[in-house]
Amino acid sequence: MSDPRALSGYWLRDNCPCDECRDPGNGQKLFQITDLPADLAVRESTERDGHLAVLWTDGHRSRYPLTWLAAAAPDGHGPETAGRHPGDHRTEAAKRLWRAADFAAGLPEAHWDAHLADPAERAAVLRAVRHLGFAVLRGVPTTDRQVLAVARTFGHVRVTNYGELFDVRVEPDPNNLAFTSAAITPHTDNPYRDPVPTLQLLHCLENAAEGGDSGLVDGFAAADLLRTEAPEDFALLTRTPVPFAFRDRTTELHAERPLIETDALGRIREIRFNNRSIGTLRLPAADLDAFYAAYRRFAAIILRPELQLTFRLDPGDCLVFDNTRLLHARTAFDHDGHRHLQGCYADLDSLGSTLAVLDRHTEALDTLQELFEGEGAEEYLGEAVTQAEHMLQAAVLAHRDGAPPHLVAAALLHDVGHFHGAVTGAQLTAGTDNRHSHTGADWLARWFGPEVTEPIRLHVAAKRYLCAVEPAYRAGLSEASEHTLRVQGGPMAAEEAAAFAALPAAADAVAVRRWDDLAKTTDTDTPAFDHFRPLLADLLSAGAIGTHR
């Protein structure tokens, strides 16, 4: 680690992760930048246990993980430098630009059932949409409004003047060429909105028509070619506001944006291209001539055959694509042919949120597995089993008793507060209560809801409760458990026991306690942590999906 004095002091202090600077629950900052003194500087710094400790001149102390500093420090030495930092993942820096031939081996796709059942598969689909711009789900039920269910697996439906969803089929009195059998050239949907819908979904219910094949063009790749071949035209299209408009009997929409939008660093961020909706530019004649020359050049690049990815959507296929990057198209089809798609709009921010949470869940499961396979192999507070064996046995007992998934998870994870590192049981064996039930519950709360964490938080109190209300229970405690009971406060008094019994999670905590007491058997064929990963993943995914309701 380089000397922290070489970093921006305000940047370093602004990112202090301590509880005085950030709310421990939501991570939001608790101070204004103007609260920091004008002469702020590092007084002392030391590296220890994988962290950089900093004492500031105003007396504040900060502690930064070295791994975080290596990745985040703006010194040009992290893994995402040279202008390639993905930022919000919306610009070309986070994309793989493509040509049609790149998908000769097949499209990025997954089966609907796997998308629903397997968080890793769902993450792969969402990652393809973000990185490549699209993915196809196969086997989606061909039922009315099912496209909305697809969108809700990763975000929110964007309601427009077309409603929650729209039917793409031949209409007798269409207000849009999309609702005819005519060929549709590559375009952005709804360019007359600001913001434009960033995601579009098209679910095929029926496709028995001659023609009607779908097409995609990577608009970022087309813009990149224009930048290479005609940089002045590229620059002109990034700085010329273009009016887009739509009107019918009940709606009138206008937006004025460039055909190619770049961010502050000049990276391509959005394509807005639709010949059907472009309005009338009002510029001097010479400027109009220059614009139309650049516009025509860009349009010609978009129509190059090597950029055109053409494929057929069959019933049950659902195409999900980035409407700010990919231009979609359709070949003409027989007017009397049966072709029916249902579509809806959604947004990339929700997709990105869901993907980030899914990735965080994978990281969480990996972290837990490392604990079980690492520190978990050590002795368990003087018992005849290891820490990991004890918790795995508790989960098996819960499952055999028909416990719901959240209680199996609570039984499995109830003693993570005994693991070494940030949570340790050394104090308890030495005669000092380490409050491992609270420590473990607080640590797990970053991933799991109270239905899992509260029985864990209360399982030590449940032992003290049972000792108070069931005399025979205490007689059955192991020697080690009797020792920890004394350290943890002994049996509850009558008033304390009554208050405990009234808690919402008391019954679940008592159940976890009983499995805890029985899970100390040697020579038991206990499954490894991998056996319980799907159960934990389902609990994590249920919480993630719940955030989108």
C-alpha positions, -999 to +999 in steps of 0.1 A: +000+000+000+013+034-009+016+062+017-020+075+024-006+110+023-002+105-014-039+101-018-064+129-016-071+134+020-107+144+014-113+114-008-099+091+018-119+107+047-151+109+026-149+072+022-143+064+058-164+032+066-167+036+103-201+038+122-195+074+131-193+083+094-219+059+079-251+045+091-243+008+099-276-004+086-278+014+052-243+026+047-254+062+040-230+090+051-238+108+083-218+140+076-216+168+050-184+174+032-184+209+047-182+193+082-146+183+075-120+209+086-102+230+060-068+218+071-076+181+072-046+158+069-033+124+079-014+125+112-005+088+115-011+056+095-003+019+101-010-013+083-021-043+103-044-074+098-051-065+062-063-029+071-049+006+069-055+025+101-054+063+098-054+089+126-065+123+112-054+157+124-089+164+138-086+132+160-109+110+140-097+074+133-105+055+101-098+019+092-098+008+055-095-028+041-063-029+020-082-049-007-107-021-010-080+005-013-062-015-040-094-017-061-108+018-054-078+041-050-078+067-078-040+063-084-041+045-117-029+012-102-063-005-097-077-032-120-101-008-138-080+021-151-070+038-183-105+052-188-121+017-187-138+019-154-173+007-160-189+033-138-227+027-139-222+000-166-241+021-191-212+032-213-191+013-239-165+008-212-186-020-197-198-036-230-185-061-255-192-046-289-202-073-314-210-082-350-235-108-362-208-134-368-200-133-331-231-154-325-226-180-351-225-206-323-257-194-308-274-166-290-270-159-253-300-178-239-314-198-210-345-218-203-372-201-183-374-228-157-336-225-150-339-187-150-365-190-122-349-218-102-312-211-104-298-177-092-266-183-111-285-189-143-306-158-137-274-138-130-259-151-163-290-139-182-289-104-167-251-102-172-256-110-209-282-082-212-259-057-196-227-068-213-239-079-248-272-060-248-296-089-250-305-124-241-333-148-251-353-169-226-367-201-241-398-220-229-416-191-213-453-201-210-473-187-239-500-172-217-514-137-219-494-111-199-466-136-191-441-110-204-449-090-172-438-119-151-405-121-170-398-084-163-406-088-126-379-114-122-354-086-123-372-052-120-402-031-125-425-027-155-424+008-171-460+019-179-464+041-209-492+054-231-493+019-245-502+005-211-484-020-189-479-041-220-485-039-258-495-064-284-473-065-315-496-078-342-515-064-371-542-040-359-570-026-380-563+010-371-526+012-360-512+042-343-477+029-350-461+010-379-451-017-354-487-028-354-487-036-391-470-063-412-445-039-428-408-043-424-393-022-396-357-011-400-333-010-370-345+016-345-348+027-309-382+024-293-398+055-279-370+080-287-396+107-281-394+100-243-369+114-219-358+092-203-363+066-230-373+031-217-339+015-212-351-021-215-376-038-238-390-073-237-408-091-266-425-124-258-436-145-287-471-161-283-476-171-319-455-170-350-469-189-380-464-161-405-441-162-435-414-137-426-415-116-395-380-125-384-364-104-356-332-084-360-307-066-337-278-043-344-253-032-318-257+005-320-226+011-299-205-010-325-221+011-353-212+044-335-177+031-328-173+024-366-185+059-373-160+074-348-132+055-365-142+061-401-155+097-398-146+112-365-160+146-374-194+131-382-193+112-350-186+144-330-214+163-349-240+136-340-230+137-303-235+175-301-266+181-323-299+179-305-325+160-326-362+165-321-383+133-318-420+133-316-451+111-313-487+120-314-521+103-316-556+111-304-547+108-267-509+114-266-483+139-276-447+133-267-415+152-275-378+148-266-347+165-280-316+145-277-286+136-299-285+105-320-253+094-302-250+104-265-216+103-247-207+108-211-184+134-197-154+113-207-165+110-243-176+073-240-207+062-259-236+059-235-268+059-255-280+056-291-314+072-300-322+063-337-356+061-352-363+075-387-401+071-382-401+095-352-375+121-360-389+156-362-379+187-381-345+202-373-344+240-374-308+249-381-289+271-407-287+254-441-250+247-438-254+230-405-283+210-418-262+198-448-235+187-424-260+170-401-277+150-429-243+139-443-234+125-409-269+111-403-268+093-437-233+079-430-244+066-396-276+051-411-256+033-438-233+018-412-262+005-392-276-012-423-243-030-431-250-068-434-222-078-410-239-058-382-274-073-388-281-102-364-313-119-377-332-147-359-367-160-355-387-159-323-407-190-318-437-194-294-423-193-258-392-172-267-388-139-248-362-114-260-348-090-234-327-062-248-311-028-240-332-002-259-305+025-253-278+004-271-293-022-295-315-012-325-342-038-332-358-046-365-383-069-382-387-083-416-420-079-434-445-108-431-477-120-446-505-096-436-528-126-430-502-146-411-505-153-375-478-134-356-484-122-321-458-108-297-465-092-263-440-065-252-433-043-222-407-019-211-385-020-180-353-003-169-316-011-166-312+003-131-334-024-117-317-051-137-284-039-125-296-038-089-309-074-091-276-086-107-256-069-080-277-085-053-274-119-069-236-115-071-235-104-035-255-135-026-229-157-044-202-139-025-221-145+008-225-182+001-188-185-008-179-167+024-201-190+046-187-220+028-151-209+035-160-205+072-175-240+074-146-256+055-119-235+073-124-224+108-154-248+111-130-277+111-118-266+145-130-279+179-164-267+192-162-253+227-150-286+243-176-308+226-168-340+207-176-325+173-162-296+153-180-264+149-190-272+114-202-307+122-223-293+150-241-267+129-246-291+100-261-317+123-285-290+137-296-282+101-302-320+094-322-323+125-343-293+116-349-307+081-359-341+094-384-325+118-401-308+088-389-273+097-395-245+071-365-234+051-358-203+071-356-224+103-333-250+086-311-220+077-312-206+112-302-240+126-274-243+101-260-208+108-269-204+145-233-205+157-214-184+131-207-160+159-182-186+173-160-185+142-126-168+144-120-134+128-145-107+132-167-131+152-149-154+177-158-178+205-125-176+223-139-153+250-167-176+258-145-207+265-123-184+286-153-174+308-164-141+291-197-139+272-189-130+236-226-125+228-221-148+198-258-150+191-261-113+186-228-110+168-237-138+144-272-124+138-259-089+131-233-103+107-259-124+088-284-096+086-265-081+056-279-111+036-308-127+055-341-114+069-353-115+105-370-148+100-335-163+098-315-139+121-339-135+150-340-172+160-302-170+159-301-138+180-324-155+206-310-191+207-288-184+237-316-167+255-338-197+246-314-219+266-317-197+296-355-197+291-357-234+289-336-239+320-361-216+338-393-233+327-383-269+322-362-283+351-355-315+332-340-295+303-310-283+323-303-318+336-297-329+300-271-302+291-236-313+283-208-302+306-196-277+281-231-263+276-236-261+314-203-240+315-215-216+289-249-213+306-232-199+337-211-175+316-242-163+297-262-154+328-278-186+340-315-195+340-339-166+335-359-151+363-397-156+360-403-121+348-375-123+322-388-157+310-423-143+305-410-114+285-389-138+263-420-160+257-439-130+244-413-123+216-424-130+181-394-152+173-394-170+207-409-203+195-385-205+165-356-197+188-366-225+212-368-249+182-333-239+171-321-244+207-334-279+209-317-289+176-285-271+189-285-293+220-289-326+201-263-318+174-233-331+192-231-367+180-199-383+169-196-407+139-227-392+122-229-391+084-235-354+080-237-337+046-213-309+037-222-272+034-227-277-003-259-297+005-275-266+020-264-240-006-295-243-027-317-237+003-298-207+014-297-194-022-335-197-024-339-176+008-315-150-005-333-148-039-367-146-023-355-115-004-340-100-036-372-105-056-392-091-027-374-057-031-390-053-065-426-056-054 
